[in-house]
Amino acid sequence: MILSPQRELDTKTNKFQTRMEPNSEITKEKYGVDISSIREAQVRIDPYIHKTPVFTSGSLNDMSRRKLFFKCECFQKGGAFKFRGACNAIFSLNKDQADKGVVTHSSGNHAAALALAADLRDIPAYVVIPNNAPNCKIQNVIRYSGQIIYSQPTLQSRETTTARIMQETGAFLIHPYNDVRIISGQGTIALELLEQVQEIDTIIVPISGGGLISGVALAAKSINPSIRILAAEPCGANDAALSKAAGEIVKLPETNTIADGLRASLGSLTWPVVRDLVDAVITVEDQEIVEATKLCYEVLKGRSRT
């Protein structure tokens, strides 16, 4: 059930109060995910995830002339928010599905997250990884007992190799982002954030395939329909900005950015959410990403809200 705020006068206090009314524009039938599936995911993954802190910094607030809050998913198990979606997907499977294991194709944090979640459920995880993936990410998958199968560094090779593994093993496919269980799991970030910091009026989310921002947008706008959701992506992988401008999915022939986790294209489940619920897309140059990252490491030492 999606709720939207309505203002009404409380005759006892003579003040306007906010009450919540159903909003029929956002439904599971329309987007595949809604606030109920996100809340179900929150309950499902609660025994396994970290409730990550929110940091603030007086220095960054002064520089930006805004009150900034940073949801530190870098402290999540597996080192990224991806564990939320992977955990929800793994523990959503019935026994027959889980016994044959899971498979995905990913060169990044989803690979490690799925391996870790599968290890917690004691089932196999087959991870198709491009042969040019960074060694640190390969080692993360190995650390969590994932079984690595290498592919060529093209989407076609990744998908073909994944299909072969599915046929050989019967493993269940968990897509890195275009999966309702993944989107619902990632949406739990917004539930936590808005419990930790009630005064937020804008959330900025990095965008790639769109699993994270879809879950965050659906959850946040269910709780507060007036909240703004902004996507951020590098200029060298600006397919989301181009898609928003065109009104349809635009896929780039190639990407060129230091943000190697933001090179995927929007999917059939994530694009409608981005199209309808993301208010704008911000694009930044790689040098700006480097400078902002360095600044956060140097300055973001403020108090935690949790």
N, C-alpha and C positions, 0 to 999 in steps of 0.2 A: 504494500500500500504506500503510495507516494503522497506526501502531505505538503500543502502550501499554506503560508501564513495568512490569516485574516485578522483584521483589527476590529475589535468591538469594545464598546464602553462598559466598564464594570461599574454598575450603579452603586455598589457599596463603597468603592474607593474613589469614584468619579474620575478614574484614569482609564486610558485605553490599554487593553491587554491583547496579547497575540495568542490566537488559537490556531490550530492546524486543521486544514480541511483537505479531503482527498483531491489529488490532481491527476486527472485521467490521461494526461499527455505523455507521461513516462510510465511504461508498463513492461513487464517481462515479455509479453507477446511482441512488443515493438522492438525491444533491444536485446532480448535473451537474458538479461540480468535486471534485477530491481533491488530495492532496499531490503526486501525479505531474503533474497538469496545471499546478499552481502552479510546480513546479520547471521544467517545460518552458517556462512563461512567463518565468521568471527568465533562462533561457539565451537565449530569443528576444529579450528587450528589453535585455539587458545592454549591447549596443553603443550604445544610444541614451539611456538614462536616467542620472541622477545617483544614486549611492549616497549618500543623504542622511545628515547627521550626527545624532547623538543628543546633546542637551544636558542638563546637570544644573545644579542651583543649590543651594548650601548654604543660602541664605536660604529658598527654597521648601521645602526638606527640613525645616528647623527649624520653619517655620510649620505644615506639614502633619503633622509627626512621622512622616514616611514618606520613603523614598528614591524620588524621582521622576525619571523619564527621559522626555524629550520627543523624539519622532521628528519631525524638522523637515522635513516634506514641503513646507513653504513655499519651500524651496530647490530643489525639483524643477523640471525644465524645464516651462515653461508655468505655473509658480507653484503647482502643486497635485499631489496624488497621482494625480489623474485621468489624467495622462499615461501612467502605467504600464498601466492597463487599455486605454486607447485605442491605445497602441503595440502591445500584445499582439494586440488585435483586428485592427488594420490589417495587421500583418505575418503574421497567421495566414491571410489571404485568399489564394486561388490567383490566378493571373494573370488569368483570365477575370473573376473577381469584382472584382478590384482595378481593372482597366482602365476599368470603368464608374463608378468612384468610390464614395464612401460618403455616407450621409446620416444625420443624427440630429436630434433636437429637444432643445434645452437652452438655458437662459438663463444658464448659469454656466460653471464650469471645464471641464466635459466638452466643451463646444462648442470652446473654445480648444485643449484637448488633442487632440481629434480632428483639428482643422484642422492643428495642428503635426505630428502623426504622419502624416497624409496628405501633407503637404508634403514630409516626409522620404522618402516613397515615391514622390513625384511623381505623385500621383493627385488627382482633384478631391474636395473635401469640401463637401457642401451642408448648411448648418446652418440649421435652422428655429428662429428666436428670437422670443419674444413682443415685441410692439412697445413694451412698457414696461420692457424689460430695462435695467439700468444701462449707461450709455455706456462705462464702463471695460471692461466685459466684451465689449461689441460691438467695441470697438477691438482687443481681444486676438484675436478671431477674424479681423478684417481683417488684423492684423499677420502672421498665419500663413497668409494667402492663402485663408481660407475664404470660400465664396460664401454670403452671408446671404440668407435668405428670411424675411420677417416674417410672423408670425401674430398672431391675437388672444391675449390673456393667459389663455387657458383651455386645459386639457388636451385637450379635444375639438378645438379649433382647431389646436393643435400637431400632434396625431395626424393630423387630416384633411389638413393642409398637407404633412406628411411623406409620407403615402400618395400624394399627387398628385405630389410630386417623384420618388418611387420609380417611379411609372408613366411619367413623362415622360423620365426619364434612365436607368432601369435600375440606379440606384445601390443599393448594398448597405446595409441598415439596421444601424447599430450603436447599440443602445439604451444610454442613459446608465448603467444599472446592472443591468437584468434580462437579462444576457447572460453565458454561461459564460466567454467570453474576457475580458470586463471583470472578472468576479469573480476569475478566475485571476490576471490582471495585478495587481489590487489586493492579492491575497494575498502577493505578493512582498515587501510591506512587512514582514510578520511574519517572513518568512525572514531578512531583513536585520536586523531589530530583535533577534531572538533569537540571532543571531550576534554582534551588537555588545554585548549585555547579557544574560548567561546567567542572572542571578539574578532575573529578573522573575517575579512570581507572579500579577500582575493586569494586564490591558491594558484601558484605557478608550478607546472609539472613538466618535466622533460618528456618529449614524445618521440617514439620510433614506430613500432608496430601498433601502439595505441592501447595495449592491455592495461597499463598503469593508469593513464589518464581517463580511460573509459570507466574503470571502477571508481576512481576518485570523483569524477564528474557525476556519475549516477548516485553515489552515496551522498556527496556534499549537497547537490541540488535537491535531493530528497529531504534533507534536514533543513536546508535554508535555500529555497529557490532563487533568492536574490544574490547569492554568492557568485562571484566571477571566477571562471576557470580559464586560465591562460596556459597555452602550450608553449614550450620553448624548444627550439631545435637549431642545429648548426646550419649556417648558410650552405655548406657543402653537402647537406642531406636534407634539403628543404621541401621534401615532397608533401608534408602536411600543409605547409603554407600554400603551396601551389594547388593542392587538392581543395582547400577551403575557398580559394579564389575561383577555381573552376567549377565548384559544385559537384565534383566527382573525383574518384581516386586517380591521382597522377603518380605514375611510377617513374623513377629516374633511371636512365640507362647505366649510370654509375654514381657512386658517392665518393666524396673526398673530405674527410674530417678526422680530427684527432679523437673525437667522441665515437669510438668504435662500437659502443653499445647502442648508437642511435642511427643505424644504417638500414633498418628494416622498413618495409612499406606497410601502410595501413591495410587491415584485413576486412573481410566482409562483415564481421561482427563489430569491429572497433570503429570503422568509418562512420556508420550512422550516428554513433554517439558523438564523435568528434564533429561531425557536420552540424548536429542539432544543439549540442550542449556546451561545446567549447567556444568561448566568447571571442577569442583571437589567438593567433599564433605569432610568437616573437621569434625572430631569427637573429642569430649572433655569429660573429666571426670566431674562428678558432682561437685567435689571439685573445679575444675577450674571455673565452672559456678558460684559457690558461691563467690569465690575470685574476679572474674571479676565484678560481680554485686556489691559487696561491694566497689570495687575500683571506679566504675563509680559513685556511690552515693557520695563517699568521694571527688573525684577529678574532675568530669565532671561539672565544674562551669565556663567554658569558654564562650566566647561571642557567640551569636547566629548569624547565617547567614541570618536570616529573621527578 
